Amino acid sequence: MIPNKITQTMSPPQTIMPSPQQITDAYAYCQKMVHSHYENFPVASFILPKRLRQPISVIYAFARTADDFADEGDWDAETRLTKLRQYDEYLDAITNGDIIDNPIFVALADVIEKHHLPSQLFHDLITAFRQDVNKTRFTDIDDVWDYCRYSANPVGRLLLHLMDAATTENLERSDAVCSALQLINFLQDIKQDLVENNRIYLPQADLQRFGVSEEHFRTQRSDDAFAQLLQQQIAYAREKMLFGKPLGRAVGGRFGFQLRLMINGGLRVLELLEHQQGNLFSRPRLSKRDWLWMLLRAL
């Protein structure tokens, strides 16, 4: 089976089951995609249990390609939405037992069946990517959290389902961690989001509260007003992260260690943002000392 590129039109559902070799090739295609993309989220981390690396690579491949539909290339909005709607339809198809002649969906169907993953979580991710096409401003922090509900929280929930640890409490704490990490990512990419996609994820209500205009973003004005705006967002993210932090101990083993590493990493980035001087639009960089501190805290 020759993998389809994401720019191609995928074939309609089929009834012929993929062979074991086709399934193996589909997993290999997804894992290759993981290794060819740099991401902050360590989807292919050697720390993760080996049995989780394949299914996580498939989840990543699905999310990566859908995200590309929303942000990459020169497509107009209608084309992007059509491609995302096609992903929604193919999710429904594999849920109903149909076979999609695309390596990502061949592997995804296998992962969903083997691990009993809720297909709605994948639809939620597409909802976020659809918002990326249509929405560039957010009313208030609740509006931002609602976006995170679709863009970030499904990933944590899927990982907990893979670990058979999707209790009510764990899911709530996972949502908090994922939303915090998403907001931290926004705070690191303020300049990039505006320049590349004309997006401002910081709440408009807070911009008005602190007297910040969009001119601050366009000219990268690092004044007291923008510093206060940034401190408020840091407080939002820290509150969420601290609520979700106990999840790192509730989930054991190598996955728990990976999770604690991510939580401590997020908290460390918040500290760097909090004490940033000069250019408030610059992206903090974790030093070797920071990584050592994170590892020790995770242990």
PELINCOR-V313164 format. One record per residue. N is the residue number from 0. RES is the residue in one small letter. PHI is phi in whole degrees, -180 to 180 (999 if undefined). PSI is psi in whole degrees, 0 to 359 (999 if undefined). Layout:
n:N res:RES phi:PHI psi:PSI
n:N res:RES phi:PHI psi:PSI
//
This chain:
n:0 res:m phi:999 psi:126
n:1 res:i phi:-90 psi:122
n:2 res:p phi:-60 psi:137
n:3 res:n phi:-78 psi:143
n:4 res:k phi:-79 psi:156
n:5 res:i phi:-69 psi:345
n:6 res:t phi:-85 psi:352
n:7 res:q phi:-87 psi:159
n:8 res:t phi:-82 psi:126
n:9 res:m phi:-80 psi:154
n:10 res:s phi:-71 psi:156
n:11 res:p phi:-69 psi:165
n:12 res:p phi:-58 psi:147
n:13 res:q phi:-125 psi:165
n:14 res:t phi:-106 psi:349
n:15 res:i phi:-78 psi:123
n:16 res:m phi:-69 psi:141
n:17 res:p phi:-67 psi:148
n:18 res:s phi:-76 psi:162
n:19 res:p phi:-55 psi:324
n:20 res:q phi:-68 psi:322
n:21 res:q phi:-65 psi:321
n:22 res:i phi:-66 psi:317
n:23 res:t phi:-60 psi:316
n:24 res:d phi:-64 psi:325
n:25 res:a phi:-66 psi:317
n:26 res:y phi:-63 psi:318
n:27 res:a phi:-63 psi:323
n:28 res:y phi:-63 psi:316
n:29 res:c phi:-67 psi:319
n:30 res:q phi:-66 psi:324
n:31 res:k phi:-63 psi:323
n:32 res:m phi:-64 psi:321
n:33 res:v phi:-60 psi:313
n:34 res:h phi:-73 psi:343
n:35 res:s phi:-94 psi:357
n:36 res:h phi:-124 psi:135
n:37 res:y phi:-88 psi:131
n:38 res:e phi:-139 psi:150
n:39 res:n phi:-65 psi:322
n:40 res:f phi:-77 psi:121
n:41 res:p phi:-77 psi:72
n:42 res:v phi:-65 psi:333
n:43 res:a phi:-110 psi:22
n:44 res:s phi:-58 psi:136
n:45 res:f phi:-68 psi:343
n:46 res:i phi:-70 psi:328
n:47 res:l phi:-65 psi:149
n:48 res:p phi:-55 psi:138
n:49 res:k phi:-58 psi:325
n:50 res:r phi:-68 psi:343
n:51 res:l phi:-93 psi:346
n:52 res:r phi:-67 psi:320
n:53 res:q phi:-65 psi:307
n:54 res:p phi:-63 psi:325
n:55 res:i phi:-67 psi:322
n:56 res:s phi:-64 psi:327
n:57 res:v phi:-70 psi:316
n:58 res:i phi:-59 psi:317
n:59 res:y phi:-62 psi:314
n:60 res:a phi:-60 psi:319
n:61 res:f phi:-61 psi:310
n:62 res:a phi:-68 psi:322
n:63 res:r phi:-63 psi:314
n:64 res:t phi:-70 psi:321
n:65 res:a phi:-65 psi:321
n:66 res:d phi:-63 psi:321
n:67 res:d phi:-64 psi:324
n:68 res:f phi:-58 psi:322
n:69 res:a phi:-79 psi:328
n:70 res:d phi:-120 psi:330
n:71 res:e phi:-94 psi:166
n:72 res:g phi:76 psi:185
n:73 res:d phi:-111 psi:22
n:74 res:w phi:-69 psi:151
n:75 res:d phi:-81 psi:172
n:76 res:a phi:-60 psi:320
n:77 res:e phi:-63 psi:319
n:78 res:t phi:-65 psi:318
n:79 res:r phi:-61 psi:315
n:80 res:l phi:-66 psi:325
n:81 res:t phi:-64 psi:317
n:82 res:k phi:-65 psi:320
n:83 res:l phi:-68 psi:323
n:84 res:r phi:-65 psi:325
n:85 res:q phi:-64 psi:322
n:86 res:y phi:-64 psi:319
n:87 res:d phi:-58 psi:315
n:88 res:e phi:-66 psi:321
n:89 res:y phi:-72 psi:329
n:90 res:l phi:-62 psi:315
n:91 res:d phi:-61 psi:321
n:92 res:a phi:-64 psi:312
n:93 res:i phi:-71 psi:332
n:94 res:t phi:-64 psi:328
n:95 res:n phi:-88 psi:4
n:96 res:g phi:94 psi:4
n:97 res:d phi:-78 psi:161
n:98 res:i phi:-112 psi:129
n:99 res:i phi:-103 psi:128
n:100 res:d phi:-79 psi:68
n:101 res:n phi:-150 psi:132
n:102 res:p phi:-59 psi:324
n:103 res:i phi:-64 psi:317
n:104 res:f phi:-79 psi:334
n:105 res:v phi:-63 psi:313
n:106 res:a phi:-70 psi:321
n:107 res:l phi:-64 psi:319
n:108 res:a phi:-60 psi:320
n:109 res:d phi:-67 psi:318
n:110 res:v phi:-66 psi:315
n:111 res:i phi:-61 psi:319
n:112 res:e phi:-69 psi:314
n:113 res:k phi:-68 psi:325
n:114 res:h phi:-109 psi:4
n:115 res:h phi:55 psi:48
n:116 res:l phi:-82 psi:139
n:117 res:p phi:-69 psi:120
n:118 res:s phi:-65 psi:337
n:119 res:q phi:-61 psi:329
n:120 res:l phi:-65 psi:327
n:121 res:f phi:-72 psi:322
n:122 res:h phi:-62 psi:323
n:123 res:d phi:-62 psi:319
n:124 res:l phi:-60 psi:319
n:125 res:i phi:-65 psi:324
n:126 res:t phi:-58 psi:318
n:127 res:a phi:-65 psi:317
n:128 res:f phi:-66 psi:327
n:129 res:r phi:-66 psi:321
n:130 res:q phi:-63 psi:324
n:131 res:d phi:-60 psi:329
n:132 res:v phi:-74 psi:321
n:133 res:n phi:-102 psi:339
n:134 res:k phi:-122 psi:129
n:135 res:t phi:-124 psi:353
n:136 res:r phi:-135 psi:154
n:137 res:f phi:-128 psi:133
n:138 res:t phi:-66 psi:305
n:139 res:d phi:-148 psi:182
n:140 res:i phi:-65 psi:329
n:141 res:d phi:-64 psi:326
n:142 res:d phi:-66 psi:321
n:143 res:v phi:-65 psi:315
n:144 res:w phi:-63 psi:325
n:145 res:d phi:-64 psi:321
n:146 res:y phi:-63 psi:317
n:147 res:c phi:-62 psi:329
n:148 res:r phi:-55 psi:326
n:149 res:y phi:-99 psi:327
n:150 res:s phi:-86 psi:328
n:151 res:a phi:-120 psi:314
n:152 res:n phi:-59 psi:324
n:153 res:p phi:-59 psi:329
n:154 res:v phi:-65 psi:313
n:155 res:g phi:-63 psi:320
n:156 res:r phi:-64 psi:320
n:157 res:l phi:-64 psi:319
n:158 res:l phi:-64 psi:320
n:159 res:l phi:-66 psi:322
n:160 res:h phi:-64 psi:321
n:161 res:l phi:-62 psi:328
n:162 res:m phi:-89 psi:1
n:163 res:d phi:56 psi:39
n:164 res:a phi:-127 psi:28
n:165 res:a phi:-87 psi:60
n:166 res:t phi:-78 psi:165
n:167 res:t phi:-59 psi:314
n:168 res:e phi:-66 psi:316
n:169 res:n phi:-62 psi:320
n:170 res:l phi:-65 psi:319
n:171 res:e phi:-64 psi:316
n:172 res:r phi:-71 psi:325
n:173 res:s phi:-63 psi:317
n:174 res:d phi:-58 psi:318
n:175 res:a phi:-65 psi:315
n:176 res:v phi:-63 psi:313
n:177 res:c phi:-66 psi:319
n:178 res:s phi:-64 psi:319
n:179 res:a phi:-63 psi:315
n:180 res:l phi:-63 psi:324
n:181 res:q phi:-65 psi:315
n:182 res:l phi:-65 psi:321
n:183 res:i phi:-60 psi:320
n:184 res:n phi:-63 psi:319
n:185 res:f phi:-60 psi:317
n:186 res:l phi:-68 psi:334
n:187 res:q phi:-84 psi:340
n:188 res:d phi:-118 psi:30
n:189 res:i phi:-57 psi:310
n:190 res:k phi:-64 psi:312
n:191 res:q phi:-62 psi:318
n:192 res:d phi:-62 psi:321
n:193 res:l phi:-74 psi:314
n:194 res:v phi:-67 psi:316
n:195 res:e phi:-85 psi:326
n:196 res:n phi:-132 psi:7
n:197 res:n phi:54 psi:41
n:198 res:r phi:-114 psi:138
n:199 res:i phi:-125 psi:109
n:200 res:y phi:-84 psi:343
n:201 res:l phi:-71 psi:138
n:202 res:p phi:-61 psi:135
n:203 res:q phi:-61 psi:326
n:204 res:a phi:-61 psi:322
n:205 res:d phi:-74 psi:326
n:206 res:l phi:-58 psi:315
n:207 res:q phi:-67 psi:320
n:208 res:r phi:-60 psi:320
n:209 res:f phi:-100 psi:6
n:210 res:g phi:71 psi:35
n:211 res:v phi:-102 psi:133
n:212 res:s phi:-109 psi:170
n:213 res:e phi:-68 psi:343
n:214 res:e phi:-64 psi:328
n:215 res:h phi:-56 psi:317
n:216 res:f phi:-71 psi:319
n:217 res:r phi:-69 psi:324
n:218 res:t phi:-102 psi:1
n:219 res:q phi:54 psi:53
n:220 res:r phi:-82 psi:110
n:221 res:s phi:-99 psi:71
n:222 res:d phi:-103 psi:185
n:223 res:d phi:-62 psi:323
n:224 res:a phi:-62 psi:315
n:225 res:f phi:-70 psi:326
n:226 res:a phi:-62 psi:319
n:227 res:q phi:-67 psi:321
n:228 res:l phi:-60 psi:316
n:229 res:l phi:-65 psi:319
n:230 res:q phi:-62 psi:324
n:231 res:q phi:-66 psi:319
n:232 res:q phi:-67 psi:323
n:233 res:i phi:-62 psi:319
n:234 res:a phi:-64 psi:318
n:235 res:y phi:-58 psi:311
n:236 res:a phi:-67 psi:319
n:237 res:r phi:-65 psi:319
n:238 res:e phi:-59 psi:315
n:239 res:k phi:-64 psi:315
n:240 res:m phi:-64 psi:319
n:241 res:l phi:-68 psi:327
n:242 res:f phi:-66 psi:321
n:243 res:g phi:-84 psi:348
n:244 res:k phi:-55 psi:321
n:245 res:p phi:-59 psi:343
n:246 res:l phi:-61 psi:330
n:247 res:g phi:-62 psi:334
n:248 res:r phi:-98 psi:336
n:249 res:a phi:-69 psi:328
n:250 res:v phi:-100 psi:121
n:251 res:g phi:-90 psi:187
n:252 res:g phi:69 psi:200
n:253 res:r phi:-68 psi:327
n:254 res:f phi:-66 psi:319
n:255 res:g phi:-62 psi:319
n:256 res:f phi:-63 psi:315
n:257 res:q phi:-59 psi:318
n:258 res:l phi:-65 psi:315
n:259 res:r phi:-62 psi:324
n:260 res:l phi:-63 psi:317
n:261 res:m phi:-67 psi:318
n:262 res:i phi:-63 psi:313
n:263 res:n phi:-66 psi:326
n:264 res:g phi:-64 psi:317
n:265 res:g phi:-63 psi:317
n:266 res:l phi:-65 psi:324
n:267 res:r phi:-68 psi:320
n:268 res:v phi:-62 psi:321
n:269 res:l phi:-61 psi:320
n:270 res:e phi:-63 psi:319
n:271 res:l phi:-66 psi:320
n:272 res:l phi:-65 psi:321
n:273 res:e phi:-64 psi:325
n:274 res:h phi:-105 psi:15
n:275 res:q phi:-68 psi:137
n:276 res:q phi:-119 psi:158
n:277 res:g phi:77 psi:248
n:278 res:n phi:-82 psi:104
n:279 res:l phi:-76 psi:354
n:280 res:f phi:-96 psi:358
n:281 res:s phi:-77 psi:156
n:282 res:r phi:-94 psi:120
n:283 res:p phi:-62 psi:145
n:284 res:r phi:-118 psi:130
n:285 res:l phi:-77 psi:129
n:286 res:s phi:-88 psi:173
n:287 res:k phi:-60 psi:324
n:288 res:r phi:-65 psi:320
n:289 res:d phi:-62 psi:315
n:290 res:w phi:-64 psi:322
n:291 res:l phi:-63 psi:316
n:292 res:w phi:-60 psi:316
n:293 res:m phi:-63 psi:318
n:294 res:l phi:-64 psi:317
n:295 res:l phi:-64 psi:318
n:296 res:r phi:-65 psi:321
n:297 res:a phi:-66 psi:324
n:298 res:l phi:-70 psi:999
//
